[in-house]
Amino acid sequence: MREASPSGREARPTRVVVVPEGPLLVDGPVEVELGDGRVAYSDRPQVALCVCRRSRSYPWCDTSHRRRGPHRRDTPTDTD
């Protein structure tokens, strides 16, 4: 179910773009609640959220994933 905007029209969903080996691009403004309860705000029209946790400005992406090479996730393989 979608909410109606103040004008009575159906509100547009928030757009999130998954960038391979990169951040999540989210149409802003956004409010991000972190695991420890802190809240980060951005009023930018689009933000890049870090998913590799390498960013020095976490939760915002600072492109650290590019300088340090691909992030390897520990995932089971078919041979395990």
Contact map, one row per residue, 1 for C-alpha under 8 A:
11100000000000000000000000000000000000000000000000000000000000000000000000000000
11110000011010000000000000000000000000000000000000000000000000000000000000000000
11111000011000000000000000000000000000000000000000000000000000000000000000000000
01111111111000000000000000000000000000000000000000000000000000000000000000000000
00111111111000000000000000000000000000000000000000000000000000000000000000000000
00011111100000000000000000000000000000000000000000000000000000000000000000000000
00011111100000000000000000000000000000000000000000000000000000000000000000000000
00011111110000000000000000000000000000000000000000000000000000000000000000000000
00011111111000000000000000000000000000000000000000000000000000000000000000000000
01111001111100000000000000000000000000000000000000000000000000000000000000000000
01111000111110000000000000000000000000000000000000000000000000000000000000000000
00000000011111000000000000000000000000000000000000000000000000000000000000000000
01000000001111100000000000000000000000000000000000000000000000000000000000000000
00000000000111110000000001100000000000000000000000000000000000000000000000000000
00000000000011111000000001100000000000000000000000000000000000000000000000000000
00000000000001111100000111100000000000000000000000000000000000000000000000000000
00000000000000111110000111000000000000000000000000000000000000000000000000000000
00000000000000011111011110000000000000000000000000000000000000000000000000000000
00000000000000001111111110000000000000000000000000000000000000000000000000000000
00000000000000000111111000000000000000000000000000000000000000000000000000000000
00000000000000000011111000000000000000000000000000000000000000001000011000000000
00000000000000000111111100000000000000000000000001110000000000101000000000000000
00000000000000000111111110000000000000000000000111110000000010000000000000000000
00000000000000011110011111000000000000000000000111100000000000000000000000000000
00000000000000011110001111100000000000000000011110000000000000000000000000000000
00000000000001111000000111110100000000000000011110000000000000000000000000000000
00000000000001110000000011111100000000000000111000000000000000000000000000000000
00000000000000000000000001111100000000000111111000000000000000000000000000000000
00000000000000000000000000111110000000001111111000000000000000000000000000000000
00000000000000000000000001111111000000001111001000000000000000000000000000000000
00000000000000000000000000001111100000111100000000000000000000000000000000000000
00000000000000000000000000000111110000111000000000000000001000000000000000000000
00000000000000000000000000000011111011110000000000000000000000000000000000000000
00000000000000000000000000000001111111110000000000000000001000000000000000000000
00000000000000000000000000000000111111000000000000000000000000000000000000000000
00000000000000000000000000000000011111000000000000000000000000000000000000000000
00000000000000000000000000000000111111100000000000000000000000000000000000000000
00000000000000000000000000000000111111110000000000000000000000000000000000000000
00000000000000000000000000000011110011111000000000000000000000000000000000000000
00000000000000000000000000000011110001111100000000000000001000000000000000000000
00000000000000000000000000001111000000111110000000000000000000000000000000000000
00000000000000000000000000011110000000011111001000000000000000000000000000000000
00000000000000000000000000011100000000001111100000000000000000000000000000000000
00000000000000000000000000011100000000000111111000000000000000000000000000000000
00000000000000000000000000111000000000000011111000000000000000000000000000000000
00000000000000000000000011111000000000000001111100000000000000000000000000000000
00000000000000000000000011111100000000000101111110000000000100000000000000000000
00000000000000000000001111000000000000000000011111000000000110000000000000000000
00000000000000000000001111000000000000000000001111100000011110000000000000000000
00000000000000000000011100000000000000000000000111111110011111000000000000000000
00000000000000000000011100000000000000000000000011111000000010000000000000000000
00000000000000000000011000000000000000000000000001111110000000001000001000000000
00000000000000000000000000000000000000000000000001111110011000000000000000000000
00000000000000000000000000000000000000000000000001011111010000011000000000000000
00000000000000000000000000000000000000000000000001011111111111111000000000000000
00000000000000000000000000000000000000000000000000000111110001010000000000000000
00000000000000000000000000000000000000000000000000000011111111000000000000000000
00000000000000000000000000000000000000000000000011001111111110000000000000000000
00000000000000000000000000000001010000010000000011001010111110000000000000000000
00000000000000000000000000000000000000000000001111000010111111000000000000000000
00000000000000000000001000000000000000000000000111100010111111110000000000000000
00000000000000000000000000000000000000000000000001000011100111110000000000000000
00000000000000000000010000000000000000000000000000000010000011111110000000000000
00000000000000000000000000000000000000000000000000000111000011111111000000000000
00000000000000000000110000000000000000000000000000010110000000111111111000000000
00000000000000000000000000000000000000000000000000000000000000111111110000000000
00000000000000000000000000000000000000000000000000000000000000111111100000000000
00000000000000000000000000000000000000000000000000000000000000011111110000000000
00000000000000000000000000000000000000000000000000000000000000001111111000000000
00000000000000000000100000000000000000000000000000000000000000001101111100000000
00000000000000000000100000000000000000000000000000010000000000001000111110000000
00000000000000000000000000000000000000000000000000000000000000000000011111000000
00000000000000000000000000000000000000000000000000000000000000000000001111100000
00000000000000000000000000000000000000000000000000000000000000000000000111110000
00000000000000000000000000000000000000000000000000000000000000000000000011111000
00000000000000000000000000000000000000000000000000000000000000000000000001111101
00000000000000000000000000000000000000000000000000000000000000000000000000111111
00000000000000000000000000000000000000000000000000000000000000000000000000011111
00000000000000000000000000000000000000000000000000000000000000000000000000001111
00000000000000000000000000000000000000000000000000000000000000000000000000011111
